[in-house]
Amino acid sequence: MATPGENGYCCLHRGAHHDFRSGPGHDLPHHARPRAEAGPRAASGTVTAALRHHGRTPVLHVAGEIDQLSAPVLRGALDLALKHRPPVLVVDLGEVRLLAVAGLAALTAAYLRAGGRTRLLVVAGHRAVLRPLRIAALDRLVEVRHCLGEALGTL
């Protein structure tokens, strides 16, 4: 089971915090599998995803631009967050500046993988994320909240 670690990050797999990155300087293999590294969250690259826990609730904080090139990072982070089948997973997209079709596909795949076992809450407070969620009707499949506090308050 995961326990809170230093700086509030989730310690998984022998104390390693999972930090997924993409973009310049962060080479992804040709099959676009995300890298998992131990250490503090880095804010460089096109997208970052950090899995933390607020109490017993896993929260996946995502920042940057989610497009065709960076979506595998989101997909890998979602797969990791759903691996232990938590009852609830909060996906915080509050710092996402672009949510392209590939990002919507990653969220849809996570919804399908979660099935009825995991309730997905997506935090999306601005148009760059809310609009694509609405156009794709993904806001009908997952619960969308405008801020992290609101999402955690519904638990």
Secondary structure, 3 states (H helix, E strand, C coil): CCEECHHHEEEECCCECCEEEEECCECCCCCCCCCCECCCCCCCCCEEEEEEEECCEEEEEEEEEECCCCHHHHHHHHHHHHCCCCCEEEEEEEEEEEECHHHHHHHHHHHHHHCCCCEEEEECCCHHHHHHHHHCCHHHCCEEECCHHHHHHCC
